[in-house]
Amino acid sequence: MLNSFKIVMLWVAQNRATGGVNTDFNKLLMFFRFVRASRRGDLVKITGADILNYRAAHLHDGTLQRVRPILRKWYLMGLAGVDDAVALLENLRTKDHVKGRAVRTHDPKMGPFTSIEFDGLISALDQRVADGSMDASYAVLAYLLIGLGIRPAQCALLKVRDIRCEWYDGRRRYVLCVPQVKQGHRDARAEFRERVLPEVLGKLVYDHAEQLRGTLFAVFDDPDSAPLLPARVPSVARARGYEYHSVAPDLTQGLQKALANLNVYSERTGQPLHTPPIRFRRTFATRAAAAGWSPPAIAEALGHSSTKNVMVYVEAIPDIAARIDRAMASEMAPLAQAFAGTLIKDESEAVRGGDPASRIVDARLDRRGKPLGSCGQYSFCGFSAPLACYTCQHFEPWLDGPHEAVRDSLLKRRADLLKTTSAQIAQINDRRILAVEQVIQLCAQAKN
């Protein structure tokens, strides 16, 4: 079995793109380890029962989708041990092979993020980057996945030279050359597509690259050839020219650990947000479709050579923007946990107690000018008060603040926007609505 495994993997290495070889090997290894764990003796063949058992235990992980063609090739090469398994696979339509299932069903673990989940993730990420508690490489990786919808395998191949700053039409423009790893080239960096980055993202990536140039100057004869996302532990097993590069699985694992520390919760499950990189890609495509992008434009952005696989995003534009009323907000608020501050009785308990400048007042919401709470941050904040305050960790809402007026104002504005603009614009304050509602509920609990 081991010899056959090696022969098949040699064929895969000769006929598949670099990224595909790595994925196929890992999926096949995962499958064999599962089968081996169920046997008492040596593993001498794969049976149909092994396929069914794996399918039952790993319904949606995509492994059988990758293993199926490899086992079929194994059989066609005349190698023994997989006859029964291939016979079953030829007649079995695995559920994880159904294209677009997670997108169409808006799966809470593998499908695109809702607008509330997405806003919560970005808000928490921005906060951690601002206070310096987020690892720079993982911050860059997260923003690239969010902003471009590219794959971790593409990010792993990026070098410092791939980001450039140029003058265009009288202003700075940042351009990233993204390797196209899905095009079947033997050299993973044989083909690129240029992506113009939003200025904030472009500056973040460019500054990160400049810092790496200085840090790795003594390691590389040409600092421009340094990886944009270096491996934590450099490996001599990497191909020449990629010695200090990360690999996609390591980037994925590290990013998920970093994002788990953001403590973002899903309003659908009440659990910490599940953040595999594929969800960023699916969210990018779904939001692009909702914004009116054409299928060819979405395919080009995702790096697809045709529109065959992007129609699912156009067909699956969510209708969740229909409405959020008080009752719905009341149910969703405890699950989303969007409020990040600390409820206090009054100004006497505030971090900046006695400082009139710390009081948060909005006469548009309460004509009496009654404060909603206090701000515990000493530095300047560029966000719009009071709406941005409810999802900020420095906000200290007062127990008797006019929070119901804030919620009602947001709900009315949302309803008006649904009538006059797009659903995407109407959803812009959904997470804040849930944060305000959570404060209202906490106040009610404290008073009782």
TORKOL-4160 file (C-alpha; in steps of 0.2 Angstrom, whole numbers, padded with zeros to 4 digits, m for minus):
448
<pt num="1" X="0000" Y="0000" Z="0000"/>
<pt num="2" X="0014" Y="0012" Z="0004"/>
<pt num="3" X="0023" Y="0009" Z="m0012"/>
<pt num="4" X="0007" Y="0011" Z="m0022"/>
<pt num="5" X="0004" Y="0027" Z="m0012"/>
<pt num="6" X="0021" Y="0034" Z="m0018"/>
<pt num="7" X="0018" Y="0029" Z="m0036"/>
<pt num="8" X="0001" Y="0038" Z="m0037"/>
<pt num="9" X="0009" Y="0053" Z="m0028"/>
<pt num="10" X="0023" Y="0054" Z="m0041"/>
<pt num="11" X="0009" Y="0054" Z="m0054"/>
<pt num="12" X="0000" Y="0068" Z="m0045"/>
<pt num="13" X="0017" Y="0078" Z="m0043"/>
<pt num="14" X="0020" Y="0077" Z="m0062"/>
<pt num="15" X="0003" Y="0081" Z="m0068"/>
<pt num="16" X="m0005" Y="0094" Z="m0055"/>
<pt num="17" X="m0001" Y="0112" Z="m0050"/>
<pt num="18" X="0010" Y="0114" Z="m0035"/>
<pt num="19" X="m0004" Y="0119" Z="m0024"/>
<pt num="20" X="m0014" Y="0105" Z="m0029"/>
<pt num="21" X="m0001" Y="0092" Z="m0025"/>
<pt num="22" X="0000" Y="0098" Z="m0007"/>
<pt num="23" X="m0018" Y="0098" Z="m0005"/>
<pt num="24" X="m0020" Y="0081" Z="m0013"/>
<pt num="25" X="m0006" Y="0074" Z="m0002"/>
<pt num="26" X="m0014" Y="0081" Z="0014"/>
<pt num="27" X="m0032" Y="0075" Z="0010"/>
<pt num="28" X="m0026" Y="0057" Z="0005"/>
<pt num="29" X="m0015" Y="0056" Z="0021"/>
<pt num="30" X="m0030" Y="0062" Z="0032"/>
<pt num="31" X="m0041" Y="0048" Z="0024"/>
<pt num="32" X="m0028" Y="0034" Z="0026"/>
<pt num="33" X="m0025" Y="0039" Z="0044"/>
<pt num="34" X="m0044" Y="0038" Z="0047"/>
<pt num="35" X="m0045" Y="0021" Z="0039"/>
<pt num="36" X="m0029" Y="0015" Z="0048"/>
<pt num="37" X="m0036" Y="0020" Z="0065"/>
<pt num="38" X="m0051" Y="0008" Z="0062"/>
<pt num="39" X="m0040" Y="m0007" Z="0059"/>
<pt num="40" X="m0031" Y="m0019" Z="0071"/>
<pt num="41" X="m0019" Y="m0027" Z="0058"/>
<pt num="42" X="m0010" Y="m0020" Z="0043"/>
<pt num="43" X="m0018" Y="m0009" Z="0031"/>
<pt num="44" X="m0018" Y="m0020" Z="0015"/>
<pt num="45" X="m0033" Y="m0013" Z="0005"/>
<pt num="46" X="m0047" Y="0001" Z="0006"/>
<pt num="47" X="m0065" Y="m0006" Z="0006"/>
<pt num="48" X="m0082" Y="0002" Z="0002"/>
<pt num="49" X="m0086" Y="0002" Z="0020"/>
<pt num="50" X="m0070" Y="0013" Z="0023"/>
<pt num="51" X="m0078" Y="0026" Z="0011"/>
<pt num="52" X="m0095" Y="0025" Z="0019"/>
<pt num="53" X="m0087" Y="0027" Z="0037"/>
<pt num="54" X="m0077" Y="0042" Z="0032"/>
<pt num="55" X="m0091" Y="0050" Z="0023"/>
<pt num="56" X="m0102" Y="0048" Z="0039"/>
<pt num="57" X="m0089" Y="0055" Z="0050"/>
<pt num="58" X="m0083" Y="0069" Z="0039"/>
<pt num="59" X="m0099" Y="0074" Z="0029"/>
<pt num="60" X="m0093" Y="0091" Z="0023"/>
<pt num="61" X="m0074" Y="0092" Z="0024"/>
<pt num="62" X="m0071" Y="0090" Z="0006"/>
<pt num="63" X="m0059" Y="0076" Z="0008"/>
<pt num="64" X="m0068" Y="0063" Z="m0003"/>
<pt num="65" X="m0070" Y="0075" Z="m0017"/>
<pt num="66" X="m0051" Y="0076" Z="m0018"/>
<pt num="67" X="m0048" Y="0057" Z="m0014"/>
<pt num="68" X="m0060" Y="0051" Z="m0027"/>
<pt num="69" X="m0050" Y="0055" Z="m0043"/>
<pt num="70" X="m0034" Y="0049" Z="m0035"/>
<pt num="71" X="m0041" Y="0032" Z="m0030"/>
<pt num="72" X="m0048" Y="0031" Z="m0047"/>
<pt num="73" X="m0031" Y="0034" Z="m0055"/>
<pt num="74" X="m0023" Y="0022" Z="m0042"/>
<pt num="75" X="m0035" Y="0008" Z="m0049"/>
<pt num="76" X="m0032" Y="0013" Z="m0068"/>
<pt num="77" X="m0013" Y="0012" Z="m0065"/>
<pt num="78" X="m0016" Y="m0007" Z="m0061"/>
<pt num="79" X="m0011" Y="m0005" Z="m0042"/>
<pt num="80" X="m0020" Y="m0016" Z="m0030"/>
<pt num="81" X="m0029" Y="m0012" Z="m0015"/>
<pt num="82" X="m0043" Y="0000" Z="m0020"/>
<pt num="83" X="m0055" Y="m0010" Z="m0031"/>
<pt num="84" X="m0069" Y="m0011" Z="m0019"/>
<pt num="85" X="m0067" Y="0008" Z="m0014"/>
<pt num="86" X="m0067" Y="0014" Z="m0032"/>
<pt num="87" X="m0082" Y="0003" Z="m0037"/>
<pt num="88" X="m0092" Y="0011" Z="m0023"/>
<pt num="89" X="m0086" Y="0029" Z="m0027"/>
<pt num="90" X="m0091" Y="0027" Z="m0045"/>
<pt num="91" X="m0109" Y="0024" Z="m0040"/>
<pt num="92" X="m0109" Y="0036" Z="m0025"/>
<pt num="93" X="m0113" Y="0054" Z="m0026"/>
<pt num="94" X="m0105" Y="0061" Z="m0010"/>
<pt num="95" X="m0113" Y="0076" Z="m0002"/>
<pt num="96" X="m0097" Y="0085" Z="0000"/>
<pt num="97" X="m0096" Y="0085" Z="m0019"/>
<pt num="98" X="m0111" Y="0095" Z="m0022"/>
<pt num="99" X="m0104" Y="0112" Z="m0029"/>
<pt num="100" X="m0110" Y="0127" Z="m0020"/>
<pt num="101" X="m0120" Y="0119" Z="m0006"/>
<pt num="102" X="m0112" Y="0130" Z="0008"/>
<pt num="103" X="m0116" Y="0146" Z="m0002"/>
<pt num="104" X="m0133" Y="0141" Z="m0007"/>
<pt num="105" X="m0138" Y="0136" Z="0011"/>
<pt num="106" X="m0128" Y="0150" Z="0019"/>
<pt num="107" X="m0120" Y="0137" Z="0030"/>
<pt num="108" X="m0116" Y="0145" Z="0047"/>
<pt num="109" X="m0099" Y="0137" Z="0047"/>
<pt num="110" X="m0093" Y="0136" Z="0029"/>
<pt num="111" X="m0104" Y="0148" Z="0020"/>
<pt num="112" X="m0102" Y="0167" Z="0018"/>
<pt num="113" X="m0103" Y="0178" Z="0033"/>
<pt num="114" X="m0119" Y="0188" Z="0036"/>
<pt num="115" X="m0117" Y="0206" Z="0036"/>
<pt num="116" X="m0117" Y="0206" Z="0056"/>
<pt num="117" X="m0104" Y="0193" Z="0057"/>
<pt num="118" X="m0093" Y="0202" Z="0044"/>
<pt num="119" X="m0095" Y="0219" Z="0052"/>
<pt num="120" X="m0091" Y="0211" Z="0069"/>
<pt num="121" X="m0075" Y="0203" Z="0062"/>
<pt num="122" X="m0069" Y="0218" Z="0054"/>
<pt num="123" X="m0072" Y="0229" Z="0069"/>
<pt num="124" X="m0063" Y="0218" Z="0081"/>
<pt num="125" X="m0049" Y="0216" Z="0068"/>
<pt num="126" X="m0047" Y="0235" Z="0066"/>
<pt num="127" X="m0047" Y="0237" Z="0085"/>
<pt num="128" X="m0033" Y="0224" Z="0088"/>
<pt num="129" X="m0023" Y="0231" Z="0074"/>
<pt num="130" X="m0025" Y="0249" Z="0081"/>
<pt num="131" X="m0019" Y="0244" Z="0098"/>
<pt num="132" X="m0005" Y="0233" Z="0092"/>
<pt num="133" X="m0011" Y="0217" Z="0099"/>
<pt num="134" X="m0013" Y="0208" Z="0082"/>
<pt num="135" X="0002" Y="0199" Z="0074"/>
<pt num="136" X="0007" Y="0210" Z="0059"/>
<pt num="137" X="0008" Y="0195" Z="0046"/>
<pt num="138" X="m0009" Y="0188" Z="0051"/>
<pt num="139" X="m0017" Y="0205" Z="0050"/>
<pt num="140" X="m0010" Y="0207" Z="0033"/>
<pt num="141" X="m0016" Y="0190" Z="0028"/>
<pt num="142" X="m0034" Y="0193" Z="0035"/>
<pt num="143" X="m0036" Y="0209" Z="0026"/>
<pt num="144" X="m0030" Y="0202" Z="0010"/>
<pt num="145" X="m0043" Y="0188" Z="0011"/>
<pt num="146" X="m0056" Y="0200" Z="0016"/>
<pt num="147" X="m0052" Y="0213" Z="0003"/>
<pt num="148" X="m0047" Y="0202" Z="m0012"/>
<pt num="149" X="m0055" Y="0185" Z="m0009"/>
<pt num="150" X="m0039" Y="0176" Z="m0014"/>
<pt num="151" X="m0033" Y="0159" Z="m0007"/>
<pt num="152" X="m0021" Y="0156" Z="0007"/>
<pt num="153" X="m0010" Y="0147" Z="m0006"/>
<pt num="154" X="m0009" Y="0163" Z="m0016"/>
<pt num="155" X="m0004" Y="0173" Z="0000"/>
<pt num="156" X="0009" Y="0160" Z="0004"/>
<pt num="157" X="0018" Y="0163" Z="m0013"/>
<pt num="158" X="0018" Y="0182" Z="m0011"/>
<pt num="159" X="0035" Y="0191" Z="m0010"/>
<pt num="160" X="0040" Y="0208" Z="m0005"/>
<pt num="161" X="0042" Y="0213" Z="m0023"/>
<pt num="162" X="0024" Y="0209" Z="m0027"/>
<pt num="163" X="0017" Y="0225" Z="m0019"/>
<pt num="164" X="0022" Y="0242" Z="m0026"/>
<pt num="165" X="0017" Y="0260" Z="m0024"/>
<pt num="166" X="0015" Y="0271" Z="m0039"/>
<pt num="167" X="0008" Y="0288" Z="m0044"/>
<pt num="168" X="m0008" Y="0288" Z="m0054"/>
<pt num="169" X="m0019" Y="0302" Z="m0058"/>
<pt num="170" X="m0010" Y="0313" Z="m0045"/>
<pt num="171" X="m0011" Y="0302" Z="m0031"/>
<pt num="172" X="m0003" Y="0286" Z="m0023"/>
<pt num="173" X="m0009" Y="0269" Z="m0030"/>
<pt num="174" X="m0005" Y="0252" Z="m0022"/>
<pt num="175" X="m0004" Y="0237" Z="m0034"/>
<pt num="176" X="m0002" Y="0219" Z="m0028"/>
<pt num="177" X="0004" Y="0206" Z="m0041"/>
<pt num="178" X="m0006" Y="0190" Z="m0035"/>
<pt num="179" X="0001" Y="0173" Z="m0041"/>
<pt num="180" X="m0012" Y="0163" Z="m0050"/>
<pt num="181" X="m0009" Y="0145" Z="m0042"/>
<pt num="182" X="m0024" Y="0137" Z="m0050"/>
<pt num="183" X="m0019" Y="0138" Z="m0068"/>
<pt num="184" X="m0009" Y="0122" Z="m0070"/>
<pt num="185" X="0008" Y="0129" Z="m0071"/>
<pt num="186" X="0023" Y="0119" Z="m0064"/>
<pt num="187" X="0030" Y="0136" Z="m0057"/>
<pt num="188" X="0017" Y="0142" Z="m0045"/>
<pt num="189" X="0023" Y="0160" Z="m0048"/>
<pt num="190" X="0022" Y="0159" Z="m0067"/>
<pt num="191" X="0007" Y="0169" Z="m0069"/>
<pt num="192" X="0001" Y="0185" Z="m0060"/>
<pt num="193" X="m0014" Y="0196" Z="m0060"/>
<pt num="194" X="m0013" Y="0214" Z="m0054"/>
<pt num="195" X="m0025" Y="0220" Z="m0041"/>
<pt num="196" X="m0027" Y="0238" Z="m0036"/>
<pt num="197" X="m0029" Y="0239" Z="m0017"/>
<pt num="198" X="m0039" Y="0251" Z="m0008"/>
<pt num="199" X="m0028" Y="0265" Z="m0001"/>
<pt num="200" X="m0029" Y="0259" Z="0018"/>
<pt num="201" X="m0026" Y="0241" Z="0014"/>
<pt num="202" X="m0012" Y="0245" Z="0001"/>
<pt num="203" X="m0003" Y="0256" Z="0014"/>
<pt num="204" X="m0004" Y="0242" Z="0027"/>
<pt num="205" X="0003" Y="0229" Z="0015"/>
<pt num="206" X="0016" Y="0241" Z="0008"/>
<pt num="207" X="0022" Y="0246" Z="0025"/>
<pt num="208" X="0023" Y="0228" Z="0031"/>
<pt num="209" X="0034" Y="0224" Z="0015"/>
<pt num="210" X="0045" Y="0239" Z="0019"/>
<pt num="211" X="0048" Y="0233" Z="0037"/>
<pt num="212" X="0052" Y="0215" Z="0031"/>
<pt num="213" X="0065" Y="0222" Z="0019"/>
<pt num="214" X="0074" Y="0230" Z="0033"/>
<pt num="215" X="0072" Y="0215" Z="0045"/>
<pt num="216" X="0078" Y="0202" Z="0032"/>
<pt num="217" X="0091" Y="0212" Z="0023"/>
<pt num="218" X="0105" Y="0202" Z="0031"/>
<pt num="219" X="0096" Y="0185" Z="0026"/>
<pt num="220" X="0093" Y="0189" Z="0007"/>
<pt num="221" X="0105" Y="0195" Z="m0006"/>
<pt num="222" X="0090" Y="0203" Z="m0014"/>
<pt num="223" X="0078" Y="0208" Z="0000"/>
<pt num="224" X="0064" Y="0210" Z="m0013"/>
<pt num="225" X="0064" Y="0191" Z="m0015"/>
<pt num="226" X="0059" Y="0189" Z="0004"/>
<pt num="227" X="0042" Y="0182" Z="0007"/>
<pt num="228" X="0028" Y="0194" Z="0012"/>
<pt num="229" X="0022" Y="0182" Z="0025"/>
<pt num="230" X="0037" Y="0173" Z="0031"/>
<pt num="231" X="0036" Y="0155" Z="0039"/>
<pt num="232" X="0038" Y="0155" Z="0058"/>
<pt num="233" X="0051" Y="0141" Z="0057"/>
<pt num="234" X="0060" Y="0142" Z="0040"/>
<pt num="235" X="0061" Y="0125" Z="0032"/>
<pt num="236" X="0076" Y="0118" Z="0021"/>
<pt num="237" X="0063" Y="0106" Z="0013"/>
<pt num="238" X="0055" Y="0121" Z="0003"/>
<pt num="239" X="0058" Y="0122" Z="m0015"/>
<pt num="240" X="0073" Y="0133" Z="m0020"/>
<pt num="241" X="0068" Y="0151" Z="m0019"/>
<pt num="242" X="0054" Y="0147" Z="m0006"/>
<pt num="243" X="0065" Y="0143" Z="0009"/>
<pt num="244" X="0057" Y="0156" Z="0020"/>
<pt num="245" X="0040" Y="0155" Z="0014"/>
<pt num="246" X="0025" Y="0149" Z="0024"/>
<pt num="247" X="0014" Y="0135" Z="0017"/>
<pt num="248" X="m0005" Y="0137" Z="0015"/>
<pt num="249" X="m0010" Y="0125" Z="0029"/>
<pt num="250" X="0001" Y="0134" Z="0042"/>
<pt num="251" X="m0006" Y="0151" Z="0037"/>
<pt num="252" X="m0023" Y="0144" Z="0038"/>
<pt num="253" X="m0020" Y="0137" Z="0055"/>
<pt num="254" X="m0011" Y="0152" Z="0062"/>
<pt num="255" X="m0024" Y="0164" Z="0056"/>
<pt num="256" X="m0039" Y="0154" Z="0063"/>
<pt num="257" X="m0030" Y="0154" Z="0080"/>
<pt num="258" X="m0027" Y="0173" Z="0079"/>
<pt num="259" X="m0045" Y="0177" Z="0074"/>
<pt num="260" X="m0052" Y="0166" Z="0088"/>
<pt num="261" X="m0044" Y="0178" Z="0100"/>
<pt num="262" X="m0055" Y="0192" Z="0093"/>
<pt num="263" X="m0070" Y="0184" Z="0102"/>
<pt num="264" X="m0082" Y="0188" Z="0088"/>
<pt num="265" X="m0099" Y="0178" Z="0090"/>
<pt num="266" X="m0111" Y="0173" Z="0077"/>
<pt num="267" X="m0129" Y="0180" Z="0079"/>
<pt num="268" X="m0135" Y="0164" Z="0071"/>
<pt num="269" X="m0127" Y="0151" Z="0082"/>
<pt num="270" X="m0122" Y="0161" Z="0098"/>
<pt num="271" X="m0105" Y="0152" Z="0096"/>
<pt num="272" X="m0088" Y="0160" Z="0092"/>
<pt num="273" X="m0087" Y="0164" Z="0074"/>
<pt num="274" X="m0080" Y="0150" Z="0063"/>
<pt num="275" X="m0067" Y="0157" Z="0052"/>
<pt num="276" X="m0059" Y="0145" Z="0039"/>
<pt num="277" X="m0052" Y="0155" Z="0024"/>
<pt num="278" X="m0064" Y="0149" Z="0012"/>
<pt num="279" X="m0078" Y="0159" Z="0021"/>
<pt num="280" X="m0069" Y="0175" Z="0016"/>
<pt num="281" X="m0068" Y="0170" Z="m0002"/>
<pt num="282" X="m0086" Y="0165" Z="m0002"/>
<pt num="283" X="m0091" Y="0181" Z="0007"/>
<pt num="284" X="m0081" Y="0192" Z="m0005"/>
<pt num="285" X="m0090" Y="0184" Z="m0020"/>
<pt num="286" X="m0107" Y="0185" Z="m0012"/>
<pt num="287" X="m0105" Y="0203" Z="m0008"/>
<pt num="288" X="m0099" Y="0207" Z="m0025"/>
<pt num="289" X="m0114" Y="0198" Z="m0033"/>
<pt num="290" X="m0126" Y="0208" Z="m0021"/>
<pt num="291" X="m0117" Y="0224" Z="m0026"/>
<pt num="292" X="m0122" Y="0221" Z="m0044"/>
<pt num="293" X="m0105" Y="0214" Z="m0051"/>
<pt num="294" X="m0107" Y="0204" Z="m0067"/>
<pt num="295" X="m0102" Y="0185" Z="m0067"/>
<pt num="296" X="m0087" Y="0189" Z="m0078"/>
<pt num="297" X="m0081" Y="0202" Z="m0066"/>
<pt num="298" X="m0083" Y="0190" Z="m0051"/>
<pt num="299" X="m0074" Y="0177" Z="m0060"/>
<pt num="300" X="m0060" Y="0188" Z="m0065"/>
<pt num="301" X="m0058" Y="0194" Z="m0047"/>
<pt num="302" X="m0058" Y="0176" Z="m0040"/>
<pt num="303" X="m0045" Y="0171" Z="m0053"/>
<pt num="304" X="m0057" Y="0159" Z="m0062"/>
<pt num="305" X="m0055" Y="0156" Z="m0081"/>
<pt num="306" X="m0074" Y="0155" Z="m0084"/>
<pt num="307" X="m0090" Y="0160" Z="m0076"/>
<pt num="308" X="m0095" Y="0141" Z="m0073"/>
<pt num="309" X="m0092" Y="0141" Z="m0054"/>
<pt num="310" X="m0097" Y="0159" Z="m0050"/>
<pt num="311" X="m0116" Y="0158" Z="m0054"/>
<pt num="312" X="m0119" Y="0150" Z="m0037"/>
<pt num="313" X="m0115" Y="0167" Z="m0029"/>
<pt num="314" X="m0127" Y="0177" Z="m0041"/>
<pt num="315" X="m0141" Y="0164" Z="m0037"/>
<pt num="316" X="m0138" Y="0164" Z="m0018"/>
<pt num="317" X="m0139" Y="0183" Z="m0014"/>
<pt num="318" X="m0146" Y="0183" Z="0003"/>
<pt num="319" X="m0163" Y="0190" Z="0008"/>
<pt num="320" X="m0159" Y="0193" Z="0026"/>
<pt num="321" X="m0160" Y="0212" Z="0024"/>
<pt num="322" X="m0179" Y="0210" Z="0023"/>
<pt num="323" X="m0181" Y="0218" Z="0040"/>
<pt num="324" X="m0175" Y="0218" Z="0058"/>
<pt num="325" X="m0188" Y="0224" Z="0071"/>
<pt num="326" X="m0187" Y="0225" Z="0090"/>
<pt num="327" X="m0193" Y="0207" Z="0092"/>
<pt num="328" X="m0180" Y="0201" Z="0080"/>
<pt num="329" X="m0166" Y="0212" Z="0088"/>
<pt num="330" X="m0171" Y="0206" Z="0105"/>
<pt num="331" X="m0168" Y="0188" Z="0100"/>
<pt num="332" X="m0152" Y="0190" Z="0091"/>
<pt num="333" X="m0143" Y="0202" Z="0103"/>
<pt num="334" X="m0138" Y="0189" Z="0116"/>
<pt num="335" X="m0131" Y="0178" Z="0103"/>
<pt num="336" X="m0121" Y="0191" Z="0093"/>
<pt num="337" X="m0113" Y="0198" Z="0109"/>
<pt num="338" X="m0110" Y="0214" Z="0099"/>
<pt num="339" X="m0108" Y="0225" Z="0114"/>
<pt num="340" X="m0090" Y="0226" Z="0119"/>
<pt num="341" X="m0090" Y="0239" Z="0133"/>
<pt num="342" X="m0094" Y="0239" Z="0152"/>
<pt num="343" X="m0111" Y="0244" Z="0159"/>
<pt num="344" X="m0110" Y="0256" Z="0174"/>
<pt num="345" X="m0122" Y="0263" Z="0186"/>
<pt num="346" X="m0118" Y="0282" Z="0183"/>
<pt num="347" X="m0103" Y="0293" Z="0180"/>
<pt num="348" X="m0096" Y="0290" Z="0197"/>
<pt num="349" X="m0090" Y="0273" Z="0191"/>
<pt num="350" X="m0083" Y="0279" Z="0174"/>
<pt num="351" X="m0064" Y="0277" Z="0170"/>
<pt num="352" X="m0064" Y="0296" Z="0167"/>
<pt num="353" X="m0077" Y="0300" Z="0180"/>
<pt num="354" X="m0079" Y="0319" Z="0183"/>
<pt num="355" X="m0072" Y="0323" Z="0165"/>
<pt num="356" X="m0086" Y="0332" Z="0156"/>
<pt num="357" X="m0077" Y="0328" Z="0139"/>
<pt num="358" X="m0080" Y="0309" Z="0142"/>
<pt num="359" X="m0099" Y="0311" Z="0142"/>
<pt num="360" X="m0107" Y="0305" Z="0126"/>
<pt num="361" X="m0122" Y="0315" Z="0122"/>
<pt num="362" X="m0133" Y="0316" Z="0106"/>
<pt num="363" X="m0147" Y="0329" Z="0107"/>
<pt num="364" X="m0154" Y="0322" Z="0091"/>
<pt num="365" X="m0159" Y="0306" Z="0100"/>
<pt num="366" X="m0163" Y="0314" Z="0117"/>
<pt num="367" X="m0168" Y="0332" Z="0117"/>
<pt num="368" X="m0165" Y="0333" Z="0136"/>
<pt num="369" X="m0147" Y="0331" Z="0132"/>
<pt num="370" X="m0146" Y="0316" Z="0144"/>
<pt num="371" X="m0129" Y="0307" Z="0142"/>
<pt num="372" X="m0129" Y="0289" Z="0135"/>
<pt num="373" X="m0113" Y="0285" Z="0144"/>
<pt num="374" X="m0095" Y="0288" Z="0146"/>
<pt num="375" X="m0080" Y="0285" Z="0135"/>
<pt num="376" X="m0065" Y="0277" Z="0144"/>
<pt num="377" X="m0053" Y="0281" Z="0131"/>
<pt num="378" X="m0040" Y="0295" Z="0133"/>
<pt num="379" X="m0034" Y="0296" Z="0115"/>
<pt num="380" X="m0043" Y="0304" Z="0101"/>
<pt num="381" X="m0056" Y="0293" Z="0092"/>
<pt num="382" X="m0061" Y="0297" Z="0074"/>
<pt num="383" X="m0077" Y="0286" Z="0074"/>
<pt num="384" X="m0094" Y="0294" Z="0075"/>
<pt num="385" X="m0102" Y="0295" Z="0092"/>
<pt num="386" X="m0114" Y="0288" Z="0098"/>
<pt num="387" X="m0117" Y="0274" Z="0085"/>
<pt num="388" X="m0099" Y="0268" Z="0085"/>
<pt num="389" X="m0098" Y="0268" Z="0104"/>
<pt num="390" X="m0109" Y="0253" Z="0107"/>
<pt num="391" X="m0097" Y="0241" Z="0099"/>
<pt num="392" X="m0082" Y="0249" Z="0106"/>
<pt num="393" X="m0073" Y="0241" Z="0121"/>
<pt num="394" X="m0070" Y="0258" Z="0129"/>
<pt num="395" X="m0089" Y="0263" Z="0130"/>
<pt num="396" X="m0097" Y="0264" Z="0147"/>
<pt num="397" X="m0116" Y="0265" Z="0145"/>
<pt num="398" X="m0125" Y="0272" Z="0160"/>
<pt num="399" X="m0139" Y="0262" Z="0168"/>
<pt num="400" X="m0152" Y="0275" Z="0165"/>
<pt num="401" X="m0146" Y="0282" Z="0148"/>
<pt num="402" X="m0158" Y="0284" Z="0134"/>
<pt num="403" X="m0153" Y="0268" Z="0125"/>
<pt num="404" X="m0171" Y="0264" Z="0119"/>
<pt num="405" X="m0171" Y="0281" Z="0109"/>
<pt num="406" X="m0154" Y="0275" Z="0100"/>
<pt num="407" X="m0162" Y="0258" Z="0095"/>
<pt num="408" X="m0178" Y="0266" Z="0089"/>
<pt num="409" X="m0168" Y="0279" Z="0079"/>
<pt num="410" X="m0157" Y="0265" Z="0071"/>
<pt num="411" X="m0172" Y="0254" Z="0067"/>
<pt num="412" X="m0182" Y="0269" Z="0059"/>
<pt num="413" X="m0166" Y="0274" Z="0049"/>
<pt num="414" X="m0164" Y="0256" Z="0043"/>
<pt num="415" X="m0182" Y="0255" Z="0037"/>
<pt num="416" X="m0180" Y="0271" Z="0027"/>
<pt num="417" X="m0164" Y="0265" Z="0019"/>
<pt num="418" X="m0173" Y="0249" Z="0013"/>
<pt num="419" X="m0186" Y="0260" Z="0004"/>
<pt num="420" X="m0174" Y="0272" Z="m0004"/>
<pt num="421" X="m0157" Y="0263" Z="m0006"/>
<pt num="422" X="m0150" Y="0245" Z="m0008"/>
<pt num="423" X="m0151" Y="0231" Z="0005"/>
<pt num="424" X="m0132" Y="0232" Z="0008"/>
<pt num="425" X="m0133" Y="0250" Z="0013"/>
<pt num="426" X="m0148" Y="0247" Z="0024"/>
<pt num="427" X="m0138" Y="0233" Z="0034"/>
<pt num="428" X="m0123" Y="0244" Z="0038"/>
<pt num="429" X="m0129" Y="0247" Z="0056"/>
<pt num="430" X="m0136" Y="0230" Z="0060"/>
<pt num="431" X="m0123" Y="0225" Z="0072"/>
<pt num="432" X="m0124" Y="0242" Z="0081"/>
<pt num="433" X="m0143" Y="0239" Z="0083"/>
<pt num="434" X="m0139" Y="0222" Z="0091"/>
<pt num="435" X="m0126" Y="0230" Z="0102"/>
<pt num="436" X="m0139" Y="0244" Z="0108"/>
<pt num="437" X="m0152" Y="0230" Z="0111"/>
<pt num="438" X="m0139" Y="0220" Z="0122"/>
<pt num="439" X="m0136" Y="0236" Z="0132"/>
<pt num="440" X="m0155" Y="0238" Z="0135"/>
<pt num="441" X="m0156" Y="0220" Z="0140"/>
<pt num="442" X="m0142" Y="0222" Z="0152"/>
<pt num="443" X="m0149" Y="0237" Z="0160"/>
<pt num="444" X="m0166" Y="0228" Z="0162"/>
<pt num="445" X="m0157" Y="0214" Z="0171"/>
<pt num="446" X="m0147" Y="0226" Z="0182"/>
<pt num="447" X="m0163" Y="0235" Z="0187"/>
<pt num="448" X="m0171" Y="0219" Z="0192"/>
